[in-house]
Amino acid sequence: MSVKVPPAGAFAAAAPVVIIGAGAAGLCAALAAREAGADVVVLERDAVPRGSTALSAGLIPAAGTRLQKTIGIDDDAKLFAADLKRKAHDEADPVIVDLVAREAGPTVEWLADRYGFPFSVVHDFDYPGHSARRMHGLPGRSGADLIDRLRQAAEEAEIPLIVDATVTSLYAGAERIVRGVEMTRPDGSLDRLGCEALVLACNGYGGAPDLVARFIPDLRSAIYFGHPGNRGDAVLWGEALGAKVLHMSGYQGHGSVAHPHGILITWAVIMEGGFQVNSAGRRFSDESLGYSEQASVVLAQPGAIAFDIFDARIAAIARQFEDFRQAEASGAVIDAPTVGGLAERLKVPVEALAQSLADVEDAKRAGARDRFGRTFVGAAPLSPPFKAVKVTGALFHTQGGIAINEEARALNAQGQPLPNLFAAGGAAAGVSGPRASGYLSGNGLLTATVLGRIAGRSAARLVVKSR
Ligand SMILES: Cc1cc2nc3c(=O)[nH]c(=O)nc-3n(C[C@H](O)[C@H](O)[C@H](O)COP(=O)(O)OP(=O)(O)OC[C@H]3O[C@@H](n4cnc5c(N)ncnc54)[C@H](O)[C@@H]3O)c2cc1C
């Protein structure tokens, strides 16, 4: 990954706006740039755009939407921004937090109204740290559906998407104006494309083990559950062009990935009144703090595993997620009519598991904090048949990236915008601050869709203005 000075006559072809990466960020940027009147080309390394977006549950948090209002949910951008700031320990850039909290509702409604995305609000359980039910998703609650719809919208808008095009170098002179890109094709040949503005939408560095070991040493041996093609190119180019990178130790982890099946088990199984035990049958944490920070907590348990314990009622809620249905189909979800039977099937000590369950049910009845500080307020008691999944902790995506302003323009160390470089989604510094515990559910697609749309619109303005 390099930044090179363009030779004379380097670009036989050019597009005003070039976008690297066809995940949620890149495709939202492309749609917005086209709407704003710019010709745009999207470059994607894979044969079919998937990205981490396809691996997600496709849920976008947004406040004050008409979809919330229809089902009586009272919410607004101010409340959402306060939740984001609290979860990020006030360490995220408040300007960007306020921006994404304000623009998330309009972005979800833009996709729903202009492109026909049939979003609905997840209304039957709470996500940790959100004061209102504000996760918007497609009917299958699947990121694969989200990326397919975005790709279809881009195709219908006749936006050129060049696939099998891994961008390997940028071209820029001493003045740091990006002039174009070089891409490597599957047969090893190289193509160049000139540009007037460049949007980096190629996510973070979860797929680059050396960068993970450098910035997130706790997770260097964790499974990386995100898209393997996200290899930190954006931050490496950004740095080479003099952009500031921020919060590189921030990430989204997850403490509930079925092991060894490698399937995400929704945190709803915990938030609805379930809990986690280790292989000794004992609880070890306040699981309600969030699934992201729980990744390293689970990885610190013996054998780096834990068990999610819940019941049939909770499984019925979790079944709205495609991942959970797959987990059931592949035998990852274990059930038993009694707690003793469950312990036997999990090979954990019966007395310890029974005691852990009894303690949780006591805490629910008492409505008090348990010894880990968790409250189970509003959670129904677990009842037979019981369910369990053996899980491990995983790295989902990184949250650090290029510092940006309200137009999603990359900033240099002095806080000044670079001439024509934009970043969105996992390529930009997120709104979680420098720690895993700063990640509020949905921050990934929040910054992908909202900042993607802003980056596309801003890049278009730049090139249209210069005509
Ligand atoms: C299992 C899982 C579950 C998740 N669940 C949620 C959720 O429910 N809600 C939520 O908000 N977030 C969730 N996330 C996080 C969310 O998926 C990401 O934050 C979001 O998809 C990032 O979007 P993006 O467009 O920045 O990146 P991506 O979707 O990863 O797209 C980046 C694209 O860039 C391409 N690319 C990379 N380098 C190059 C290059 N050099 N040249 C050309 N192309 C390149 C990649 O191939 C990829 O297609 C989840 C993540 C995972 C892994």
The ligand as an ORCA input file, in Angstrom:
! r2SCAN-3c Opt
* xyz 0 1
  C     -20.279    -10.412     12.502
  C     -20.485     -8.931     12.524
  C     -21.693     -8.417     12.980
  C     -21.894     -7.031     13.004
  N     -23.131     -6.549     13.353
  C     -23.369     -5.218     13.280
  C     -24.686     -4.660     13.476
  O     -25.684     -5.372     13.604
  N     -24.828     -3.294     13.477
  C     -23.747     -2.496     13.236
  O     -23.887     -1.271     13.260
  N     -22.522     -2.983     12.923
  C     -22.309     -4.317     12.941
  N     -21.072     -4.800     12.607
  C     -20.053     -3.861     12.120
  C     -20.394     -3.438     10.675
  O     -20.575     -4.599      9.893
  C     -19.270     -2.612     10.080
  O     -18.920     -1.574     10.968
  C     -19.721     -1.967      8.760
  O     -20.256     -2.965      7.913
  C     -18.569     -1.276      8.096
  O     -18.970     -0.868      6.816
  P     -17.867     -0.382      5.785
  O     -18.588     -0.046      4.531
  O     -17.009      0.626      6.435
  O     -16.952     -1.666      5.559
  P     -17.216     -3.040      4.781
  O     -18.648     -3.405      4.750
  O     -16.282     -4.029      5.359
  O     -16.796     -2.686      3.294
  C     -15.445     -2.398      2.962
  C     -15.212     -2.884      1.547
  O     -13.941     -2.415      1.113
  C     -13.332     -3.415      0.316
  N     -11.896     -3.147      0.291
  C     -11.018     -3.174      1.326
  N      -9.791     -2.831      0.908
  C      -9.888     -2.571     -0.419
  C      -8.945     -2.173     -1.430
  N      -7.640     -1.943     -1.154
  N      -9.388     -2.015     -2.707
  C     -10.703     -2.243     -3.032
  N     -11.623     -2.628     -2.121
  C     -11.220     -2.774     -0.828
  C     -13.712     -4.709      1.017
  O     -13.596     -5.826      0.167
  C     -15.158     -4.409      1.438
  O     -16.088     -4.846      0.468
  C     -20.850     -6.177     12.576
  C     -19.637     -6.700     12.121
  C     -19.446     -8.064     12.083
  C     -18.146     -8.605     11.556
*
